[in-house]
Amino acid sequence: MLCFPSLYILYFPFRLPFYGRSFMGFENLAKLMKTYFGVEAEEYPQNRTAKTYLFKIQPEHIREVAKLLKENGFNFFHTLAPVDYSPKGRELELNYFFENLEEKVWVVIRTEIPLDNPEIDSIHDIYPALEACEREEWEKFGIQFKGHPRLKPMLLDDTLQGKWVQRKSYIPKPHRK
């Protein structure tokens, strides 16, 4: 039951100690992010159902940022969304989506990693739900998550292993001759 916090909250809507402290307020979170990581918050306009803020960080800070969010009430991880901007001359962008379920506040952490050597620290030990997401993105984009214990195939068959099928540079074989 602990692997699925959203289900746990449906059955036990009161606050539990393993969820961390309650939300400290966005202004304080923004100050901490500015002080420790030198990043400013931006409003994230795509989400209309909840307040959403975007922080653009350096990839080497992902573990510290994840710990800070977890300690301050962002107890639910939604998804990890890589974007390949290589045709536009940019790097591989990673977007991590976190939510404070009590306050209905989202934070998007965005970072860029080089496409020729895509690696970043794993945070699956801080947010266990990321374990499968990191495996999936390793398999589809070739992102090496340092410290992840089980980077092995999960979705694709053997003929596609190591081909990074979600990158813009991937050219699929034609289906018909």
C-alpha positions as CSV (number, residue, x, y, z in Angstrom):
1,M,0.0,0.0,0.0
2,L,2.9,2.4,0.6
3,C,4.0,2.2,-3.0
4,F,0.8,4.0,-4.1
5,P,0.4,7.1,-1.9
6,S,-2.7,8.3,-3.9
7,L,-4.6,5.1,-3.0
8,Y,-3.4,5.4,0.6
9,I,-4.8,8.9,0.8
10,L,-8.2,7.8,-0.6
11,Y,-8.5,5.2,2.3
12,F,-6.8,7.2,5.0
13,P,-7.2,11.0,4.3
14,F,-5.5,12.1,7.5
15,R,-1.8,13.2,7.5
16,L,0.7,10.4,8.1
17,P,4.2,10.9,9.5
18,F,6.1,9.4,6.5
19,Y,4.7,12.1,4.2
20,G,7.1,14.7,5.5
21,R,6.3,18.2,6.8
22,S,3.4,20.2,5.5
23,F,3.9,22.7,2.8
24,M,6.0,25.6,3.9
25,G,4.4,28.1,1.5
26,F,5.5,28.8,-2.0
27,E,7.4,32.0,-1.1
28,N,9.6,30.2,1.3
29,L,10.2,27.3,-1.2
30,A,11.1,29.9,-3.8
31,K,13.6,31.6,-1.4
32,L,15.2,28.3,-0.6
33,M,15.6,27.4,-4.3
34,K,17.1,30.8,-5.0
35,T,19.5,30.7,-2.0
36,Y,20.7,27.1,-2.5
37,F,20.5,26.6,-6.2
38,G,20.3,30.1,-7.7
39,V,17.1,29.5,-9.6
40,E,14.0,31.6,-10.0
41,A,10.5,30.2,-10.0
42,E,8.3,30.6,-13.1
43,E,4.6,30.1,-13.4
44,Y,3.8,27.0,-15.4
45,P,0.7,27.9,-17.5
46,Q,-0.2,24.4,-18.8
47,N,-1.9,23.2,-15.6
48,R,-5.2,24.9,-15.1
49,T,-6.4,22.8,-12.1
50,A,-3.6,23.6,-9.6
51,K,-1.0,26.2,-9.0
52,T,2.1,25.0,-10.8
53,Y,5.6,26.4,-10.7
54,L,8.7,25.7,-12.8
55,F,12.3,25.6,-11.6
56,K,15.1,25.2,-14.1
57,I,18.1,23.6,-12.4
58,Q,21.5,22.3,-13.2
59,P,21.5,18.4,-13.5
60,E,24.0,18.0,-10.6
61,H,21.5,19.4,-8.2
62,I,18.6,17.0,-8.9
63,R,19.2,14.9,-5.7
64,E,19.3,17.9,-3.4
65,V,16.2,19.5,-5.0
66,A,14.3,16.2,-4.7
67,K,15.2,15.9,-1.0
68,L,14.1,19.5,-0.4
69,L,10.8,18.9,-2.1
70,K,10.1,15.7,-0.3
71,E,10.9,17.3,3.1
72,N,8.5,20.1,2.3
73,G,5.4,18.3,1.5
74,F,5.8,17.4,-2.1
75,N,5.0,13.8,-1.4
76,F,3.7,12.6,-4.8
77,F,5.7,12.1,-8.0
78,H,3.7,12.2,-11.2
79,T,6.0,11.6,-14.1
80,L,9.3,12.1,-15.8
81,A,9.1,13.5,-19.3
82,P,12.2,13.8,-21.4
83,V,12.2,15.9,-24.6
84,D,14.7,15.6,-27.4
85,Y,15.4,19.1,-28.7
86,S,18.5,18.1,-30.8
87,P,17.1,19.3,-34.1
88,K,16.8,22.8,-32.6
89,G,20.5,22.6,-31.4
90,R,19.5,22.1,-27.8
91,E,20.1,19.3,-25.4
92,L,17.9,16.5,-23.9
93,E,15.5,18.1,-21.5
94,L,14.1,16.3,-18.5
95,N,10.9,17.4,-16.7
96,Y,10.1,16.0,-13.3
97,F,6.5,16.6,-12.0
98,F,5.9,16.7,-8.3
99,E,2.7,17.5,-6.3
100,N,1.8,18.5,-2.8
101,L,-1.5,16.6,-2.5
102,E,-2.7,18.6,0.5
103,E,-2.2,22.0,-0.9
104,K,-2.8,21.2,-4.6
105,V,0.5,22.7,-5.6
106,W,2.7,21.3,-8.4
107,V,6.4,21.9,-9.0
108,V,8.0,21.0,-12.3
109,I,11.8,20.6,-12.1
110,R,13.4,21.1,-15.5
111,T,17.0,20.3,-16.4
112,E,19.0,19.7,-19.5
113,I,21.6,17.0,-20.1
114,P,23.9,16.5,-23.1
115,L,22.6,14.2,-25.8
116,D,26.0,12.7,-26.5
117,N,26.4,11.5,-22.9
118,P,23.0,11.6,-21.3
119,E,23.5,10.9,-17.6
120,I,22.0,12.2,-14.4
121,D,21.8,11.0,-10.8
122,S,18.9,8.7,-10.0
123,I,16.4,9.8,-7.4
124,H,14.4,6.6,-7.2
125,D,15.5,6.1,-3.6
126,I,13.8,9.5,-2.6
127,Y,10.7,8.9,-4.7
128,P,10.3,5.1,-5.2
129,A,7.7,5.6,-8.0
130,L,10.5,6.9,-10.2
131,E,12.1,3.4,-10.4
132,A,10.0,2.3,-13.3
133,C,10.0,5.8,-15.0
134,E,13.8,5.9,-14.9
135,R,14.0,2.4,-16.4
136,E,11.6,3.4,-19.2
137,E,13.4,6.5,-20.1
138,W,16.8,4.7,-20.1
139,E,15.3,2.2,-22.5
140,K,13.7,4.7,-24.8
141,F,16.2,7.6,-24.7
142,G,19.4,6.1,-23.4
143,I,19.6,8.3,-20.3
144,Q,22.0,6.7,-17.8
145,F,20.6,7.2,-14.2
146,K,23.6,7.0,-12.0
147,G,22.9,4.9,-8.9
148,H,19.9,3.1,-10.3
149,P,20.2,-0.6,-9.5
150,R,18.0,-2.1,-12.2
151,L,18.5,-0.5,-15.6
152,K,17.4,-3.4,-17.7
153,P,14.8,-3.8,-20.5
154,M,11.2,-3.4,-19.5
155,L,9.1,-2.5,-22.5
156,L,10.9,-3.0,-25.8
157,D,11.8,-6.3,-27.5
158,D,15.3,-7.5,-28.0
159,T,15.5,-6.1,-31.6
160,L,15.2,-2.5,-30.3
161,Q,17.5,-2.7,-27.3
162,G,20.1,0.1,-27.5
163,K,18.4,1.9,-30.4
164,W,16.9,4.8,-28.3
165,V,13.6,4.8,-30.2
166,Q,12.3,8.1,-28.7
167,R,15.2,10.2,-29.9
168,K,14.7,12.3,-32.9
169,S,17.8,10.7,-34.6
170,Y,16.1,7.2,-34.6
171,I,14.9,6.1,-38.0
172,P,12.6,3.1,-37.9
173,K,12.7,0.4,-40.5
174,P,9.9,0.6,-43.1
175,H,7.1,-1.8,-42.4
176,R,6.6,-2.7,-46.1
177,K,9.0,-3.2,-48.9
